[in-house]
Each structure stands twice: as C-alpha cells, then as structure tokens.
Amino acid sequence: MQTAKKYDACACGVRTETYCSACCIPVCRYCWHLEVCSVDPNTVSIGYYCPKCKENEQKNVWGKLYWDQLVSLFT
C-alpha cells in the first residue's frame, strides 16, 4: 500500500505538488515559470521556478542564457 501524497499550498492558495527548482517552495501551474534546463537533446529536464527565483540570475541561469541568445539572433 502506498502512502498518500501530500499537497502543499502555493502562495496564491492553490494546492500543488510541484516545487520551485531553486528554493523548493510550493508553486502552482498558474504561478510557476517553466524552463527547459538541458544541453543534451537526448535528455530533457524541466525546471519550475517561483516568481522570485525566475528573476534571479544566480538561481535561474537557464532563463538568462536562453533569452540573451534569442535576442542576439534578432538584433
């Protein structure tokens, strides 16, 4: 018999089982910022970030790298 999953509440009050990849606080699908955090095309990993950590370059380096590279393609 498996134990029941524990659902925690996000800052907005929604019950969730997803946590921020940087600070480990509960984050729901309405609040999270989703990043593809992989350099290997055969292994894709997804990172979920809370609103505070998505802006922090030290915690979410993938967002900065991706957007800087994307902007450089069009400027």
Distance bins in CASP14 RR format, pairs under 12 A and 6 or more apart:
PFRMAT RR
TARGET T0000
AUTHOR 0000-0000-0000
RMODE 2
METHOD distances of the structure
MODEL  1
4 17 0 0 0 0 0 1 0 0 0 0 0
5 15 0 0 0 0 0 1 0 0 0 0 0
5 16 0 0 0 0 0 1 0 0 0 0 0
5 17 1 0 0 1 0 0 0 0 0 0 0
5 18 0 0 0 0 0 1 0 0 0 0 0
6 15 0 0 0 0 1 0 0 0 0 0 0
6 16 0 0 0 0 0 1 0 0 0 0 0
6 17 1 0 0 1 0 0 0 0 0 0 0
6 19 0 0 0 0 0 1 0 0 0 0 0
6 26 0 0 0 0 0 1 0 0 0 0 0
7 13 0 0 0 0 0 1 0 0 0 0 0
7 14 0 0 0 0 1 0 0 0 0 0 0
7 15 1 0 1 0 0 0 0 0 0 0 0
7 16 1 0 0 1 0 0 0 0 0 0 0
7 17 1 0 1 0 0 0 0 0 0 0 0
7 18 0 0 0 0 1 0 0 0 0 0 0
7 19 0 0 0 0 0 1 0 0 0 0 0
7 26 0 0 0 0 1 0 0 0 0 0 0
7 28 0 0 0 0 0 1 0 0 0 0 0
8 14 0 0 0 0 0 1 0 0 0 0 0
8 15 1 0 0 1 0 0 0 0 0 0 0
8 16 1 0 0 1 0 0 0 0 0 0 0
8 17 1 0 0 1 0 0 0 0 0 0 0
8 18 0 0 0 0 1 0 0 0 0 0 0
8 19 0 0 0 0 1 0 0 0 0 0 0
8 20 0 0 0 0 0 1 0 0 0 0 0
8 24 0 0 0 0 0 1 0 0 0 0 0
8 25 0 0 0 0 1 0 0 0 0 0 0
8 26 1 1 0 0 0 0 0 0 0 0 0
8 27 0 0 0 0 1 0 0 0 0 0 0
8 28 0 0 0 0 1 0 0 0 0 0 0
9 15 1 0 1 0 0 0 0 0 0 0 0
9 16 1 0 0 1 0 0 0 0 0 0 0
9 17 0 0 0 0 0 1 0 0 0 0 0
9 18 0 0 0 0 0 1 0 0 0 0 0
9 25 0 0 0 0 0 1 0 0 0 0 0
9 26 1 0 0 1 0 0 0 0 0 0 0
9 27 0 0 0 0 0 1 0 0 0 0 0
9 28 0 0 0 0 1 0 0 0 0 0 0
9 31 0 0 0 0 0 1 0 0 0 0 0
10 16 1 0 1 0 0 0 0 0 0 0 0
10 17 0 0 0 0 0 1 0 0 0 0 0
10 18 0 0 0 0 1 0 0 0 0 0 0
10 19 0 0 0 0 1 0 0 0 0 0 0
10 20 0 0 0 0 1 0 0 0 0 0 0
10 25 0 0 0 0 1 0 0 0 0 0 0
10 26 1 0 1 0 0 0 0 0 0 0 0
10 27 1 0 1 0 0 0 0 0 0 0 0
10 28 1 1 0 0 0 0 0 0 0 0 0
10 29 0 0 0 0 1 0 0 0 0 0 0
10 30 1 0 0 1 0 0 0 0 0 0 0
10 31 1 0 1 0 0 0 0 0 0 0 0
10 32 0 0 0 0 1 0 0 0 0 0 0
10 48 0 0 0 0 0 1 0 0 0 0 0
10 50 0 0 0 0 1 0 0 0 0 0 0
10 51 0 0 0 0 0 1 0 0 0 0 0
11 20 0 0 0 0 0 1 0 0 0 0 0
11 23 0 0 0 0 0 1 0 0 0 0 0
11 25 1 0 0 1 0 0 0 0 0 0 0
11 26 1 0 0 1 0 0 0 0 0 0 0
11 27 1 0 0 1 0 0 0 0 0 0 0
11 28 0 0 0 0 1 0 0 0 0 0 0
11 30 0 0 0 0 0 1 0 0 0 0 0
11 31 1 0 0 1 0 0 0 0 0 0 0
11 32 0 0 0 0 0 1 0 0 0 0 0
11 50 1 0 0 1 0 0 0 0 0 0 0
11 51 0 0 0 0 1 0 0 0 0 0 0
11 52 0 0 0 0 1 0 0 0 0 0 0
12 25 0 0 0 0 0 1 0 0 0 0 0
12 26 0 0 0 0 0 1 0 0 0 0 0
12 27 0 0 0 0 1 0 0 0 0 0 0
12 28 1 0 0 1 0 0 0 0 0 0 0
12 29 0 0 0 0 0 1 0 0 0 0 0
12 30 1 0 0 1 0 0 0 0 0 0 0
12 31 1 0 1 0 0 0 0 0 0 0 0
12 32 0 0 0 0 0 1 0 0 0 0 0
12 50 0 0 0 0 0 1 0 0 0 0 0
12 51 0 0 0 0 0 1 0 0 0 0 0
13 26 0 0 0 0 1 0 0 0 0 0 0
13 27 0 0 0 0 0 1 0 0 0 0 0
13 28 1 0 0 1 0 0 0 0 0 0 0
13 30 0 0 0 0 1 0 0 0 0 0 0
13 31 0 0 0 0 1 0 0 0 0 0 0
14 26 0 0 0 0 1 0 0 0 0 0 0
14 27 0 0 0 0 1 0 0 0 0 0 0
14 28 1 1 0 0 0 0 0 0 0 0 0
14 29 1 0 0 1 0 0 0 0 0 0 0
14 30 1 0 0 1 0 0 0 0 0 0 0
14 31 1 0 0 1 0 0 0 0 0 0 0
14 32 0 0 0 0 0 1 0 0 0 0 0
15 26 0 0 0 0 1 0 0 0 0 0 0
15 27 0 0 0 0 0 1 0 0 0 0 0
15 28 1 0 0 1 0 0 0 0 0 0 0
15 29 0 0 0 0 0 1 0 0 0 0 0
15 30 0 0 0 0 0 1 0 0 0 0 0
16 25 0 0 0 0 0 1 0 0 0 0 0
16 26 1 0 1 0 0 0 0 0 0 0 0
16 27 1 0 0 1 0 0 0 0 0 0 0
16 28 1 0 1 0 0 0 0 0 0 0 0
16 29 1 0 0 1 0 0 0 0 0 0 0
16 30 0 0 0 0 1 0 0 0 0 0 0
16 31 0 0 0 0 1 0 0 0 0 0 0
16 32 0 0 0 0 1 0 0 0 0 0 0
16 48 0 0 0 0 1 0 0 0 0 0 0
16 50 0 0 0 0 0 1 0 0 0 0 0
17 26 1 0 0 1 0 0 0 0 0 0 0
17 27 0 0 0 0 0 1 0 0 0 0 0
17 28 0 0 0 0 1 0 0 0 0 0 0
17 29 0 0 0 0 0 1 0 0 0 0 0
17 48 0 0 0 0 0 1 0 0 0 0 0
18 24 0 0 0 0 0 1 0 0 0 0 0
18 25 0 0 0 0 0 1 0 0 0 0 0
18 26 1 0 0 1 0 0 0 0 0 0 0
18 27 1 0 1 0 0 0 0 0 0 0 0
18 28 1 0 0 1 0 0 0 0 0 0 0
18 29 1 0 0 1 0 0 0 0 0 0 0
18 30 0 0 0 0 0 1 0 0 0 0 0
18 31 0 0 0 0 1 0 0 0 0 0 0
18 32 1 0 0 1 0 0 0 0 0 0 0
18 33 0 0 0 0 0 1 0 0 0 0 0
18 34 0 0 0 0 1 0 0 0 0 0 0
18 46 0 0 0 0 0 1 0 0 0 0 0
18 47 0 0 0 0 1 0 0 0 0 0 0
18 48 1 0 1 0 0 0 0 0 0 0 0
18 49 0 0 0 0 0 1 0 0 0 0 0
18 50 0 0 0 0 0 1 0 0 0 0 0
19 25 1 0 0 1 0 0 0 0 0 0 0
19 26 1 0 1 0 0 0 0 0 0 0 0
19 27 1 0 0 1 0 0 0 0 0 0 0
19 28 0 0 0 0 0 1 0 0 0 0 0
19 31 0 0 0 0 0 1 0 0 0 0 0
19 32 0 0 0 0 1 0 0 0 0 0 0
19 47 0 0 0 0 0 1 0 0 0 0 0
19 48 1 0 0 1 0 0 0 0 0 0 0
19 49 0 0 0 0 0 1 0 0 0 0 0
19 50 0 0 0 0 1 0 0 0 0 0 0
19 53 0 0 0 0 0 1 0 0 0 0 0
20 26 1 0 0 1 0 0 0 0 0 0 0
20 27 1 0 1 0 0 0 0 0 0 0 0
20 28 0 0 0 0 0 1 0 0 0 0 0
20 31 0 0 0 0 1 0 0 0 0 0 0
20 32 1 0 0 1 0 0 0 0 0 0 0
20 33 0 0 0 0 1 0 0 0 0 0 0
20 34 0 0 0 0 0 1 0 0 0 0 0
20 35 0 0 0 0 0 1 0 0 0 0 0
20 47 0 0 0 0 1 0 0 0 0 0 0
20 48 1 0 0 1 0 0 0 0 0 0 0
20 49 1 0 1 0 0 0 0 0 0 0 0
20 50 1 0 1 0 0 0 0 0 0 0 0
20 51 0 0 0 0 1 0 0 0 0 0 0
20 52 0 0 0 0 1 0 0 0 0 0 0
20 53 1 0 1 0 0 0 0 0 0 0 0
20 54 0 0 0 0 1 0 0 0 0 0 0
20 56 0 0 0 0 0 1 0 0 0 0 0
20 59 0 0 0 0 1 0 0 0 0 0 0
20 60 0 0 0 0 1 0 0 0 0 0 0
21 27 0 0 0 0 1 0 0 0 0 0 0
21 32 0 0 0 0 1 0 0 0 0 0 0
21 33 0 0 0 0 1 0 0 0 0 0 0
21 34 0 0 0 0 1 0 0 0 0 0 0
21 35 0 0 0 0 1 0 0 0 0 0 0
21 36 0 0 0 0 0 1 0 0 0 0 0
21 37 1 0 0 1 0 0 0 0 0 0 0
21 45 0 0 0 0 1 0 0 0 0 0 0
21 46 0 0 0 0 1 0 0 0 0 0 0
21 47 1 0 1 0 0 0 0 0 0 0 0
21 48 1 0 1 0 0 0 0 0 0 0 0
21 49 1 0 1 0 0 0 0 0 0 0 0
21 50 0 0 0 0 1 0 0 0 0 0 0
21 53 1 0 0 1 0 0 0 0 0 0 0
21 54 0 0 0 0 0 1 0 0 0 0 0
21 56 0 0 0 0 0 1 0 0 0 0 0
21 59 0 0 0 0 1 0 0 0 0 0 0
21 60 0 0 0 0 1 0 0 0 0 0 0
21 61 0 0 0 0 0 1 0 0 0 0 0
21 62 0 0 0 0 1 0 0 0 0 0 0
21 63 0 0 0 0 0 1 0 0 0 0 0
22 32 0 0 0 0 0 1 0 0 0 0 0
22 33 0 0 0 0 0 1 0 0 0 0 0
22 35 0 0 0 0 0 1 0 0 0 0 0
22 37 0 0 0 0 0 1 0 0 0 0 0
22 47 0 0 0 0 1 0 0 0 0 0 0
22 48 0 0 0 0 1 0 0 0 0 0 0
22 49 1 0 0 1 0 0 0 0 0 0 0
22 50 1 0 0 1 0 0 0 0 0 0 0
22 51 0 0 0 0 0 1 0 0 0 0 0
22 52 0 0 0 0 1 0 0 0 0 0 0
22 53 1 0 1 0 0 0 0 0 0 0 0
22 54 0 0 0 0 1 0 0 0 0 0 0
22 55 0 0 0 0 0 1 0 0 0 0 0
22 56 1 0 0 1 0 0 0 0 0 0 0
22 57 0 0 0 0 0 1 0 0 0 0 0
22 58 0 0 0 0 1 0 0 0 0 0 0
22 59 1 1 0 0 0 0 0 0 0 0 0
22 60 1 0 0 1 0 0 0 0 0 0 0
22 61 0 0 0 0 0 1 0 0 0 0 0
22 62 0 0 0 0 0 1 0 0 0 0 0
22 63 0 0 0 0 0 1 0 0 0 0 0
23 48 0 0 0 0 0 1 0 0 0 0 0
23 49 0 0 0 0 1 0 0 0 0 0 0
23 50 1 0 0 1 0 0 0 0 0 0 0
23 51 0 0 0 0 0 1 0 0 0 0 0
23 52 1 0 0 1 0 0 0 0 0 0 0
23 53 1 0 1 0 0 0 0 0 0 0 0
23 54 0 0 0 0 0 1 0 0 0 0 0
23 56 0 0 0 0 1 0 0 0 0 0 0
23 58 0 0 0 0 0 1 0 0 0 0 0
23 59 1 0 0 1 0 0 0 0 0 0 0
23 60 0 0 0 0 0 1 0 0 0 0 0
24 48 0 0 0 0 0 1 0 0 0 0 0
24 49 0 0 0 0 0 1 0 0 0 0 0
24 50 0 0 0 0 1 0 0 0 0 0 0
24 53 0 0 0 0 1 0 0 0 0 0 0
24 59 0 0 0 0 0 1 0 0 0 0 0
25 31 0 0 0 0 1 0 0 0 0 0 0
25 32 0 0 0 0 0 1 0 0 0 0 0
25 48 0 0 0 0 0 1 0 0 0 0 0
25 49 0 0 0 0 0 1 0 0 0 0 0
25 50 1 0 1 0 0 0 0 0 0 0 0
25 51 0 0 0 0 0 1 0 0 0 0 0
25 52 0 0 0 0 1 0 0 0 0 0 0
25 53 0 0 0 0 1 0 0 0 0 0 0
25 59 0 0 0 0 0 1 0 0 0 0 0
26 32 0 0 0 0 1 0 0 0 0 0 0
26 48 0 0 0 0 0 1 0 0 0 0 0
26 50 0 0 0 0 1 0 0 0 0 0 0
27 33 0 0 0 0 1 0 0 0 0 0 0
27 34 0 0 0 0 0 1 0 0 0 0 0
27 47 0 0 0 0 0 1 0 0 0 0 0
27 48 1 0 1 0 0 0 0 0 0 0 0
27 49 1 0 0 1 0 0 0 0 0 0 0
27 50 1 0 1 0 0 0 0 0 0 0 0
27 51 0 0 0 0 1 0 0 0 0 0 0
27 52 0 0 0 0 0 1 0 0 0 0 0
27 53 0 0 0 0 1 0 0 0 0 0 0
27 54 0 0 0 0 1 0 0 0 0 0 0
28 48 0 0 0 0 1 0 0 0 0 0 0
28 50 0 0 0 0 1 0 0 0 0 0 0
28 51 0 0 0 0 0 1 0 0 0 0 0
29 48 0 0 0 0 1 0 0 0 0 0 0
30 48 0 0 0 0 0 1 0 0 0 0 0
30 50 0 0 0 0 0 1 0 0 0 0 0
30 51 0 0 0 0 0 1 0 0 0 0 0
31 48 0 0 0 0 1 0 0 0 0 0 0
31 49 0 0 0 0 1 0 0 0 0 0 0
31 50 1 0 0 1 0 0 0 0 0 0 0
31 51 1 0 0 1 0 0 0 0 0 0 0
31 52 0 0 0 0 0 1 0 0 0 0 0
31 53 0 0 0 0 0 1 0 0 0 0 0
31 54 0 0 0 0 1 0 0 0 0 0 0
32 46 0 0 0 0 0 1 0 0 0 0 0
32 47 0 0 0 0 1 0 0 0 0 0 0
32 48 1 0 1 0 0 0 0 0 0 0 0
32 49 1 0 0 1 0 0 0 0 0 0 0
32 50 1 0 0 1 0 0 0 0 0 0 0
32 51 0 0 0 0 1 0 0 0 0 0 0
32 52 0 0 0 0 0 1 0 0 0 0 0
32 53 0 0 0 0 1 0 0 0 0 0 0
32 54 0 0 0 0 1 0 0 0 0 0 0
32 60 0 0 0 0 0 1 0 0 0 0 0
33 46 0 0 0 0 0 1 0 0 0 0 0
33 47 0 0 0 0 1 0 0 0 0 0 0
33 48 1 0 0 1 0 0 0 0 0 0 0
33 49 1 0 1 0 0 0 0 0 0 0 0
33 50 1 0 0 1 0 0 0 0 0 0 0
33 51 1 0 0 1 0 0 0 0 0 0 0
33 52 0 0 0 0 0 1 0 0 0 0 0
33 53 0 0 0 0 1 0 0 0 0 0 0
33 54 1 1 0 0 0 0 0 0 0 0 0
33 55 0 0 0 0 1 0 0 0 0 0 0
33 56 0 0 0 0 0 1 0 0 0 0 0
33 59 0 0 0 0 0 1 0 0 0 0 0
33 60 1 0 0 1 0 0 0 0 0 0 0
33 62 0 0 0 0 0 1 0 0 0 0 0
33 63 0 0 0 0 1 0 0 0 0 0 0
33 66 0 0 0 0 0 1 0 0 0 0 0
33 67 0 0 0 0 0 1 0 0 0 0 0
34 44 0 0 0 0 0 1 0 0 0 0 0
34 45 0 0 0 0 0 1 0 0 0 0 0
34 46 1 0 0 1 0 0 0 0 0 0 0
34 47 1 0 0 1 0 0 0 0 0 0 0
34 48 1 0 0 1 0 0 0 0 0 0 0
34 49 1 0 0 1 0 0 0 0 0 0 0
34 50 0 0 0 0 0 1 0 0 0 0 0
34 54 0 0 0 0 1 0 0 0 0 0 0
34 60 0 0 0 0 0 1 0 0 0 0 0
34 62 0 0 0 0 0 1 0 0 0 0 0
34 63 0 0 0 0 0 1 0 0 0 0 0
34 66 0 0 0 0 0 1 0 0 0 0 0
35 44 0 0 0 0 0 1 0 0 0 0 0
35 45 0 0 0 0 1 0 0 0 0 0 0
35 46 1 0 0 1 0 0 0 0 0 0 0
35 47 1 0 1 0 0 0 0 0 0 0 0
35 48 1 0 0 1 0 0 0 0 0 0 0
35 49 1 0 0 1 0 0 0 0 0 0 0
35 53 0 0 0 0 0 1 0 0 0 0 0
35 54 1 0 0 1 0 0 0 0 0 0 0
35 59 0 0 0 0 0 1 0 0 0 0 0
35 60 1 0 0 1 0 0 0 0 0 0 0
35 61 0 0 0 0 1 0 0 0 0 0 0
35 62 1 0 1 0 0 0 0 0 0 0 0
35 63 1 0 1 0 0 0 0 0 0 0 0
35 64 0 0 0 0 0 1 0 0 0 0 0
35 65 0 0 0 0 1 0 0 0 0 0 0
35 66 1 0 0 1 0 0 0 0 0 0 0
35 67 0 0 0 0 0 1 0 0 0 0 0
36 43 0 0 0 0 0 1 0 0 0 0 0
36 44 1 0 0 1 0 0 0 0 0 0 0
36 45 1 0 0 1 0 0 0 0 0 0 0
36 46 1 0 0 1 0 0 0 0 0 0 0
36 47 1 0 0 1 0 0 0 0 0 0 0
36 48 0 0 0 0 0 1 0 0 0 0 0
36 49 0 0 0 0 0 1 0 0 0 0 0
36 60 0 0 0 0 0 1 0 0 0 0 0
36 62 1 0 0 1 0 0 0 0 0 0 0
36 63 0 0 0 0 1 0 0 0 0 0 0
36 65 0 0 0 0 0 1 0 0 0 0 0
36 66 1 0 0 1 0 0 0 0 0 0 0
37 43 0 0 0 0 0 1 0 0 0 0 0
37 44 0 0 0 0 1 0 0 0 0 0 0
37 45 1 0 1 0 0 0 0 0 0 0 0
37 46 1 0 0 1 0 0 0 0 0 0 0
37 47 1 0 1 0 0 0 0 0 0 0 0
37 48 0 0 0 0 1 0 0 0 0 0 0
37 49 0 0 0 0 1 0 0 0 0 0 0
37 59 0 0 0 0 0 1 0 0 0 0 0
37 60 0 0 0 0 1 0 0 0 0 0 0
37 61 0 0 0 0 1 0 0 0 0 0 0
37 62 1 0 1 0 0 0 0 0 0 0 0
37 63 0 0 0 0 1 0 0 0 0 0 0
37 65 0 0 0 0 0 1 0 0 0 0 0
37 66 0 0 0 0 1 0 0 0 0 0 0
38 44 1 0 1 0 0 0 0 0 0 0 0
38 45 1 0 1 0 0 0 0 0 0 0 0
38 46 0 0 0 0 1 0 0 0 0 0 0
38 47 0 0 0 0 1 0 0 0 0 0 0
38 62 0 0 0 0 1 0 0 0 0 0 0
38 65 0 0 0 0 0 1 0 0 0 0 0
38 66 0 0 0 0 0 1 0 0 0 0 0
39 45 0 0 0 0 1 0 0 0 0 0 0
39 61 0 0 0 0 0 1 0 0 0 0 0
39 62 0 0 0 0 1 0 0 0 0 0 0
39 65 0 0 0 0 1 0 0 0 0 0 0
39 66 0 0 0 0 0 1 0 0 0 0 0
45 62 0 0 0 0 1 0 0 0 0 0 0
46 62 0 0 0 0 0 1 0 0 0 0 0
47 53 0 0 0 0 0 1 0 0 0 0 0
47 54 0 0 0 0 0 1 0 0 0 0 0
47 59 0 0 0 0 0 1 0 0 0 0 0
47 60 0 0 0 0 1 0 0 0 0 0 0
47 61 0 0 0 0 0 1 0 0 0 0 0
47 62 1 0 0 1 0 0 0 0 0 0 0
47 63 0 0 0 0 0 1 0 0 0 0 0
48 54 0 0 0 0 1 0 0 0 0 0 0
48 60 0 0 0 0 0 1 0 0 0 0 0
48 62 0 0 0 0 0 1 0 0 0 0 0
49 55 0 0 0 0 1 0 0 0 0 0 0
49 56 0 0 0 0 1 0 0 0 0 0 0
49 57 0 0 0 0 0 1 0 0 0 0 0
49 59 1 0 0 1 0 0 0 0 0 0 0
49 60 1 0 1 0 0 0 0 0 0 0 0
49 61 0 0 0 0 0 1 0 0 0 0 0
49 62 0 0 0 0 1 0 0 0 0 0 0
49 63 0 0 0 0 1 0 0 0 0 0 0
49 64 0 0 0 0 0 1 0 0 0 0 0
50 56 0 0 0 0 1 0 0 0 0 0 0
50 59 0 0 0 0 1 0 0 0 0 0 0
50 60 0 0 0 0 1 0 0 0 0 0 0
51 59 0 0 0 0 0 1 0 0 0 0 0
51 60 0 0 0 0 0 1 0 0 0 0 0
52 58 0 0 0 0 0 1 0 0 0 0 0
52 59 0 0 0 0 1 0 0 0 0 0 0
52 60 0 0 0 0 1 0 0 0 0 0 0
53 59 1 0 1 0 0 0 0 0 0 0 0
53 60 1 0 1 0 0 0 0 0 0 0 0
53 61 0 0 0 0 0 1 0 0 0 0 0
53 62 0 0 0 0 0 1 0 0 0 0 0
53 63 0 0 0 0 0 1 0 0 0 0 0
54 60 1 0 1 0 0 0 0 0 0 0 0
54 61 0 0 0 0 0 1 0 0 0 0 0
54 62 0 0 0 0 0 1 0 0 0 0 0
54 63 1 0 0 1 0 0 0 0 0 0 0
54 64 0 0 0 0 0 1 0 0 0 0 0
54 66 0 0 0 0 0 1 0 0 0 0 0
54 67 0 0 0 0 0 1 0 0 0 0 0
55 63 0 0 0 0 1 0 0 0 0 0 0
55 64 0 0 0 0 1 0 0 0 0 0 0
55 67 0 0 0 0 0 1 0 0 0 0 0
56 62 0 0 0 0 0 1 0 0 0 0 0
56 63 0 0 0 0 0 1 0 0 0 0 0
56 64 0 0 0 0 1 0 0 0 0 0 0
57 63 0 0 0 0 1 0 0 0 0 0 0
57 64 1 0 1 0 0 0 0 0 0 0 0
57 65 0 0 0 0 1 0 0 0 0 0 0
57 67 0 0 0 0 0 1 0 0 0 0 0
57 68 0 0 0 0 0 1 0 0 0 0 0
58 64 0 0 0 0 1 0 0 0 0 0 0
60 66 0 0 0 0 1 0 0 0 0 0 0
60 67 0 0 0 0 0 1 0 0 0 0 0
61 67 0 0 0 0 0 1 0 0 0 0 0
61 68 0 0 0 0 0 1 0 0 0 0 0
62 68 0 0 0 0 0 1 0 0 0 0 0
62 69 0 0 0 0 0 1 0 0 0 0 0
63 69 0 0 0 0 1 0 0 0 0 0 0
63 70 0 0 0 0 1 0 0 0 0 0 0
63 71 0 0 0 0 0 1 0 0 0 0 0
64 70 0 0 0 0 0 1 0 0 0 0 0
64 71 0 0 0 0 0 1 0 0 0 0 0
65 71 0 0 0 0 0 1 0 0 0 0 0
65 72 0 0 0 0 0 1 0 0 0 0 0
66 72 0 0 0 0 0 1 0 0 0 0 0
66 73 0 0 0 0 0 1 0 0 0 0 0
67 73 0 0 0 0 0 1 0 0 0 0 0
67 74 0 0 0 0 0 1 0 0 0 0 0
68 74 0 0 0 0 0 1 0 0 0 0 0
68 75 0 0 0 0 0 1 0 0 0 0 0
69 75 0 0 0 0 0 1 0 0 0 0 0
END
